[in-house]
Amino acid sequence: MTDHPTRLADFMARARLTDPELGRRADTSKQQIFKLRKGERKMSREWAERLAPHLGVTWPELMEGDWRLAPAPQSGLPPALHPSISIPEYDLAEADGKSPVEKLTVLAHWTLPHEMVRAHAGEGAELGFVRVSDDAMTPDYLPTDRVLIDFAHKVASPAGVYLLWDGAGIALRQLEPLVGSTPATVRVSATSKRYSPYERPADALGIIGKVVGKWSWT
């Protein structure tokens, strides 16, 4: 995890710059660049203005901390420059199904290899981790699991597990579009037998995002 996630690693990878080389160009040490790249030191405006000209970007771009997926970097980079993305973990305790996810409290940031995430989420995905809060989807999703959500995916297609507002709270549920139904209808179910399935018009579902992965302890 990093305390101050930025896009510096991605921009360095695209410019094919190592820590020592960027440090030399920006008249600073490789140790300072390493701390900024890893998020151990905050990317201030002063640092951003100092580094941006050597990366071919503007200083605001360098300060964005944008964790959304970016185009794939060039291949053939040394292991130290394999870019990563920082993905926020959101607190759903105050979620009401109406406020945008960006308004939720960020509990932490997960740093994952860029290419690993790209294999499971397409361009334009807006990713975030949340903690499973109930047992409706056990044993597939346990209350201790963290699930990775694509908040840009708000349509119940294809069938899969989604995060939605069910009228009472935020919940994980299996959604299955009913082929040929008019109006378009979706079957909502859980893996636990304690929860009965039901059907809802597609446009009445409060879909927050689609599950694209999870982290579980063994």
C-alpha positions as CSV (number, residue, x, y, z in Angstrom):
1,M,0.0,0.0,0.0
2,T,1.1,3.6,-0.5
3,D,0.1,6.7,1.5
4,H,0.4,9.1,-1.4
5,P,-0.5,7.3,-4.7
6,T,0.4,9.1,-7.9
7,R,0.8,8.4,-11.6
8,L,4.6,8.9,-11.5
9,A,5.4,5.2,-12.1
10,D,3.2,5.1,-15.2
11,F,4.7,8.3,-16.6
12,M,8.3,7.1,-15.9
13,A,7.5,3.8,-17.7
14,R,6.2,5.6,-20.8
15,A,9.2,7.9,-20.9
16,R,11.5,4.9,-20.2
17,L,13.2,6.7,-17.3
18,T,14.8,5.0,-14.3
19,D,15.0,6.6,-10.9
20,P,18.7,7.6,-11.3
21,E,18.0,9.1,-14.8
22,L,15.0,11.1,-13.7
23,G,16.8,12.2,-10.6
24,R,19.8,13.5,-12.7
25,R,17.5,15.4,-15.1
26,A,15.5,17.0,-12.2
27,D,18.7,17.6,-10.1
28,T,17.7,15.4,-7.2
29,S,18.6,12.0,-5.9
30,K,17.4,8.6,-7.0
31,Q,16.2,8.0,-3.5
32,Q,13.9,11.0,-3.7
33,I,12.5,9.7,-7.0
34,F,12.0,6.2,-5.5
35,K,10.0,7.6,-2.6
36,L,7.8,9.7,-4.9
37,R,7.3,6.8,-7.3
38,K,6.3,4.5,-4.5
39,G,4.0,7.0,-2.8
40,E,6.2,7.2,0.3
41,R,6.6,10.9,-0.2
42,K,3.8,13.3,-1.1
43,M,3.8,14.7,-4.6
44,S,3.6,18.4,-3.9
45,R,3.1,21.0,-6.5
46,E,6.7,22.0,-6.3
47,W,7.8,18.4,-7.0
48,A,5.2,18.0,-9.8
49,E,6.4,21.2,-11.5
50,R,10.0,20.1,-11.2
51,L,9.4,16.6,-12.7
52,A,6.7,17.1,-15.2
53,P,8.8,18.7,-18.0
54,H,11.1,15.6,-18.0
55,L,8.1,13.3,-18.4
56,G,6.3,15.1,-21.2
57,V,3.2,15.8,-19.0
58,T,1.8,18.8,-17.1
59,W,2.2,19.2,-13.4
60,P,-1.6,18.8,-12.7
61,E,-1.5,15.4,-14.4
62,L,1.3,14.3,-12.2
63,M,-0.6,15.3,-9.1
64,E,-3.9,13.6,-10.0
65,G,-3.3,10.3,-8.3
66,D,-5.6,8.8,-11.0
67,W,-6.1,5.1,-10.3
68,R,-8.3,4.4,-13.3
69,L,-6.9,2.2,-16.1
70,A,-4.5,3.9,-18.5
71,P,-3.2,2.6,-21.9
72,A,-0.8,-0.3,-21.6
73,P,2.8,0.8,-21.2
74,Q,5.6,-0.1,-23.6
75,S,7.0,-3.6,-23.3
76,G,10.6,-4.5,-22.5
77,L,10.8,-2.4,-19.4
78,P,13.1,-3.5,-16.5
79,P,11.3,-5.1,-13.5
80,A,11.9,-2.0,-11.4
81,L,9.8,0.1,-13.8
82,H,6.8,-2.3,-14.3
83,P,4.0,0.2,-13.6
84,S,1.3,-0.3,-11.0
85,I,-2.0,1.3,-10.3
86,S,-3.3,2.5,-6.9
87,I,-6.9,1.4,-6.2
88,P,-8.9,2.9,-3.3
89,E,-10.8,0.8,-0.8
90,Y,-14.1,2.6,0.1
91,D,-16.0,2.5,3.3
92,L,-19.6,1.6,2.6
93,A,-20.9,2.4,6.1
94,E,-22.4,5.7,5.0
95,A,-23.4,4.7,1.4
96,D,-27.0,5.4,0.5
97,G,-27.1,4.2,-3.1
98,K,-27.4,7.8,-4.4
99,S,-24.2,9.6,-3.7
100,P,-21.3,9.0,-6.1
101,V,-18.6,6.6,-5.0
102,E,-16.1,9.5,-5.0
103,K,-17.9,10.9,-2.0
104,L,-17.3,7.9,0.1
105,T,-14.5,7.7,2.7
106,V,-11.3,6.1,1.4
107,L,-9.9,3.6,4.0
108,A,-6.7,2.6,2.1
109,H,-5.1,2.2,-1.3
110,W,-4.2,-1.1,-2.9
111,T,-1.3,-1.1,-5.3
112,L,-1.5,-3.8,-7.9
113,P,0.5,-4.5,-11.1
114,H,-1.1,-2.7,-14.1
115,E,-1.0,-5.7,-16.4
116,M,-2.6,-8.0,-13.8
117,V,-5.6,-5.6,-13.5
118,R,-5.9,-5.0,-17.3
119,A,-6.4,-8.8,-17.8
120,H,-9.7,-8.6,-15.9
121,A,-11.0,-5.0,-16.4
122,G,-11.2,-3.2,-19.7
123,E,-10.2,0.4,-20.6
124,G,-12.5,3.0,-18.9
125,A,-13.0,0.8,-15.8
126,E,-13.4,2.8,-12.6
127,L,-12.1,0.4,-9.9
128,G,-12.4,0.3,-6.1
129,F,-12.3,-2.3,-3.4
130,V,-15.1,-2.7,-0.8
131,R,-15.5,-5.1,2.1
132,V,-18.3,-7.7,2.0
133,S,-20.6,-6.9,4.9
134,D,-23.1,-9.8,4.9
135,D,-23.4,-13.6,4.3
136,A,-25.8,-13.5,1.4
137,M,-23.2,-14.7,-1.1
138,T,-21.5,-17.3,1.0
139,P,-19.5,-19.4,0.4
140,D,-18.3,-17.6,-2.7
141,Y,-18.0,-14.3,-0.9
142,L,-17.3,-14.2,2.8
143,P,-17.7,-11.3,5.2
144,T,-13.9,-11.0,5.5
145,D,-13.4,-10.7,1.7
146,R,-12.6,-7.6,-0.2
147,V,-14.2,-7.4,-3.6
148,L,-12.9,-5.3,-6.6
149,I,-15.8,-3.4,-8.2
150,D,-16.0,-1.7,-11.6
151,F,-18.1,1.3,-10.7
152,A,-18.5,2.2,-14.4
153,H,-20.4,-1.0,-15.1
154,K,-24.0,-0.1,-14.1
155,V,-26.0,-2.4,-16.5
156,A,-27.0,-5.9,-15.4
157,S,-25.4,-7.6,-18.4
158,P,-23.8,-10.0,-18.7
159,A,-25.0,-12.1,-15.8
160,G,-22.7,-11.9,-12.8
161,V,-22.3,-10.6,-9.3
162,Y,-23.0,-7.0,-8.8
163,L,-23.0,-4.4,-6.0
164,L,-26.4,-2.8,-5.7
165,W,-28.7,-0.7,-3.4
166,D,-31.6,-3.0,-2.5
167,G,-33.7,-0.3,-0.8
168,A,-32.4,-1.0,2.6
169,G,-28.6,-1.1,2.1
170,I,-25.7,-2.0,-0.1
171,A,-25.5,-5.7,-1.0
172,L,-23.8,-8.2,-3.3
173,R,-26.2,-10.1,-5.4
174,Q,-26.2,-12.4,-8.5
175,L,-28.0,-10.7,-11.4
176,E,-29.3,-12.5,-14.4
177,P,-31.2,-10.7,-17.3
178,L,-34.3,-12.6,-18.3
179,V,-34.1,-13.1,-22.0
180,G,-37.1,-11.9,-24.0
181,S,-38.8,-10.2,-21.1
182,T,-40.7,-7.0,-21.8
183,P,-40.0,-4.7,-20.1
184,A,-36.4,-5.9,-19.5
185,T,-36.4,-7.8,-16.2
186,V,-33.6,-9.1,-14.0
187,R,-33.6,-12.0,-11.6
188,V,-31.9,-11.1,-8.3
189,S,-30.6,-13.9,-6.2
190,A,-28.1,-14.9,-3.5
191,T,-26.1,-18.1,-3.0
192,S,-27.3,-18.5,0.6
193,K,-30.7,-20.2,0.9
194,R,-31.6,-17.7,3.6
195,Y,-32.3,-15.2,0.9
196,S,-35.2,-15.7,-1.5
197,P,-34.7,-14.7,-5.2
198,Y,-36.9,-12.0,-6.8
199,E,-37.4,-10.2,-10.1
200,R,-37.1,-6.5,-10.8
201,P,-37.4,-4.3,-13.9
202,A,-33.9,-3.6,-15.1
203,D,-34.4,0.2,-14.9
204,A,-35.5,-0.2,-11.2
205,L,-32.2,-1.8,-10.0
206,G,-29.9,0.5,-8.1
207,I,-26.7,-1.0,-9.6
208,I,-23.5,0.5,-8.2
209,G,-21.0,-1.6,-10.1
210,K,-20.0,-5.1,-11.2
211,V,-17.6,-7.4,-9.3
212,V,-14.5,-8.2,-11.2
213,G,-12.4,-9.9,-8.6
214,K,-11.9,-10.5,-4.9
215,W,-9.2,-10.8,-2.2
216,S,-9.7,-13.7,0.3
217,W,-7.7,-15.0,3.2
218,T,-7.0,-18.8,3.2
